[in-house]
Amino acid sequence: MARFFHSVGGETYRFDSLGEVMAKASPARSGDYLAGVAAASDGERVAAQMTLADIPLAHFLDEALIPYEADEVTRLIIDSHDRPAFAAVSHLTVGGLRDWLLSDQATETSLRALAPGLTPEMAAAVSKLMRVQDLILVAQKIRVVTRFRNTVGLRGRMSTRLQPNHPTDEPSGIAASILDGLLYGNGDAMLGINPATDSVVSLCEMLIMLDGIIQRYEIPTQACVLTHVTSSIEAINRGVPLDLVFQSIAGTEAANASFGVNLQVLQEGYEAGLSLKRGTLGNNLMYFETGQGSALSANAHHGLDQQTCETRAYAVARHFKPFLVNTVVGFIGPEYLYNGKQIIRAGLEDHFCGKLLGLPMGCDVCYTNHAEADQDDMDTLLTLFGVAGINFIMGIPGSDDIMLNYQTTSFHDALYVRQSQGLKPAPEFEAWLQRMGIFTQADGRVRFGDNLPPAFRRALAPLG
Amino acid sequence: MQPELPVSATTENPWQELRRLTPARIALGRAGTSLPTTALLDFQYAHAQARDAVHLPFDHAALSAGLADRGRASLLLHSAAADRDTYLQRPDLGRRLNEASIRHLHDYGQANPGGVDLAVVVADGLSALAVHRHALPFLARMEELANAEGWSLSPVALVAQGRVAVADEVAERLNAKMVVILIGERPGLSSPDSLGLYFTYAPRVGLTDAYRNCISNVRLEGQSYGMAAHRLLYLMREACRRQLSGVNLKDEAQVPCLEATPAGMGNFLLR
C-alpha cells in the first residue's frame, strides 16, 4: 500500500493508505467517528483533502481499497472499468478532476461518455473535495434518462414514487393513500409499497392489486413491492404481474451478504424481470436502495469511510441498468448521519456520485425522530435537489410513514418543487394528469381541476 | 347590494371519508399547493412529542419505587454511554454496562449465586416515555403468568441509556437461562410511547439480533399487555424445549397480519 505525506502549516501529515486518505478527507459525520476512521482534527481533515487532491486518478486503478481477491464488488469495478472512456481524464489528479468537472469541458455529452471510465472510488474521492454548490452544479449538467412504462430523468422534470405504506398492509388503507397521492399528481416514478409482512402470498396480492389499479385507470407508471429479490423471483415464478424488481444493496460483498444477496442473485432477479417483458417504452426495471452507513452497520466496511462504501454500491447498481436508484439518506439514524447538516451533505454527495457514474439517482429525503433534523432541513435538501436535477423523490401522505416510522417528502412537498422550480412529472404521466383533470402545469404554476375526476368519483361513490 | 364574502384560501379534499381506512395523513387539503396551517401544526406537534420522548430522562427512581410497592427488587444500572448525545452516536457504548454497574452486578451475584430462569431488564432505549407508561403494568401482567408457571425471575435491572444488547451482559452476569428486555422503541409521529420486548435464550455478550425474538408495538393503541405477555411466555416455553431463540424460533402464537378491513371493503379502487 502506498504511503502519503503532506506538509502544510509547519506540520507533516502521514497517511498509510489510499483508504486512510479517503476516510480522513471525508467531511465530518458520525458514522465515520463510530467506525474510528475519521480525521482526528479539522486540520488533519483538510490536510487529507490536500493529499487526496494531489493523487493521480490512475493510482485508483493500482490500489484497490478492498483487495480484488477478497471482494466481488472490487472485481466488478476493476473488470468493468472502461479504459478508453477514462482516457479523457486519465492525466488528471483528483483535484484536477474537480476543476475539469466544473469547467466547460464537462458537458452533458462529455460526462455521459466519461461515466464508464470512472470508478466509484474516483467519484467518491472528488466529491470529498467539493462544496455543496459544486456537487449541485456538476450534477445539474448530467441527465440519466430511463424508461419502463414512462420516461424518467428528462431535464426540467422530477418524478415521485408514491409510497402508500400501511402498518398491516391493509388493502383499503393502501388504496386510500394511492388515491390521495394520485389526486395530488404523485406516482410517476412508481407506485411502490414497503410491505409490513414478508410473506410471499401477501406480496403477490399487493402486486396484483397495484397492477389492477394501473390497468383500470390506464396510469402510465410502474409498480413495485419492496421485498427481497428472491421473493420477487418467487412471485414471478408464480405468474404474478411484477414491473420493477427491488433490492437493497451495499458497496462490499460482505455487506451485500448481510442483505442476503450477491451479484449472481441480482442477475437472476434482473433476468426474471426481463423475462416478463412488461416495459412498454424501455427495459430499465431494477430498483435499488442504498444509504451511507449500511456497510458499517453490517460490520462489513473494511475500514473504509461510509461515503466511499456507498459509492461502491453504485458499481453494483449500474451493472443492472436500473430504472431508479434511491439513496435513503436519513433513514439509518444519527449514529451514521447525526443532524440536518450531515444528512443534507450526504444526500447531495450520493446524488452527485451516482449521476457521475451514470445512474438514475433519486433520494428519500428523510429523517428519523432521534436525528437532530426537522422539516426545515428536509425543505432545504429538497430545494437543493430540485436545482441539482434529481430524477425522483418519495411522496407520502403528510410526510408521515406510518409503517416505517420516519418522515419523508410528502405529496405537497413535490408540488412545492413544481411550483417553485417549474419541474414537471414524466411527460406520459403529465399527459395523464391533464387527461384525468387532476392538474395542469403551465409556466411552472400548478392548476388543479375543479372537480373530482369522473373515474375516481365512481370509486368513491359507495363510500359516502 | 350584498357585501362580497371572503373566498377561502384553502381547498378541502372531497375524499376525507377515506380517512377512516388508514391512519395515514391523507386528504389534508391545501393552501395553494401547500399544507394548510392546521395540518402543518398538527404535524409539528406530533414531531415535537416524538422528539420529547427521545430526550425525556429515564426515571429510575419512580420505576424502582413502583416495583418496590409490589415487593419487587430492582437493580439500578447504567450503560457505558454517559449521556444522550453519546448514546445517540455510539450504539456500541449503549450495548455495554459501565464500570460501576458491572461492580454492582458482581456484588449482587456473589450474594445471590444460583442463577434464574429469566432475567428481567428494562431500558429507556429511544423512548423513556414508553417505559414510564407501560413497563410496570406489563411486568405485573407478565409476572402473574410467569409465577403461575413456576419460572424464577431476577430482580428488575433498570438500565439507563441502554440498547437492546445490553440485556445480554446483564443476563450473563446474573447467570440467567433467558432474558427479556423491555425497551422504548424509536418513536414514530403517531406513536411516541411504543414499548418493544426482546427475548433471548442462552444470552451472552456478542449475540446479534438473529438470536432474538421481538414483540413490538406494546402500547394502548397497539399490542395489549396481556397479548404481549402471552407471547413472551409462549417463547419461553418453546425456547426451553428447543434450546434456541431468534430466527429459528417462529412466534407461532402470532396472529396473521392481514386482517379483515375495518370497513370490510378491500381495495375500493378496483370495484
Interface residues (C-beta under 8 A of the other chain):
Chain A: S30 Y33 L34 P164 N165 H166 P167 T168 D169 E170 P171 S172 G173 I174 A175 A176 S177 I178 L179 D180 L183 A196 T197 S199 S202 E205 M209 G212 I213 R216 Y217 G333 P334 E335 Y338 T368 N369 H370 D374 Q375 I396 P397 G398 S399 D400 I402 N405 Y406 Q407 S410 H412 L415 Y416 R418 Q419 V446 F448 L452 A459 L460 P462 L463 G464
Chain B: T11 N13 P14 W15 E17 L18 R19 L21 T22 P23 A24 R25 I26 A27 L28 R30 G32 T33 S34 L35 A39 F43 Q44 A46 H47 A50 R51 A53 V54 L88 Q89 R90 P91 D92 L126 R186 P187 G188 L189 S190 S191 C257 L258 E259 T261 P262 A263 M265 G266 N267 F268 L269 L270 R271
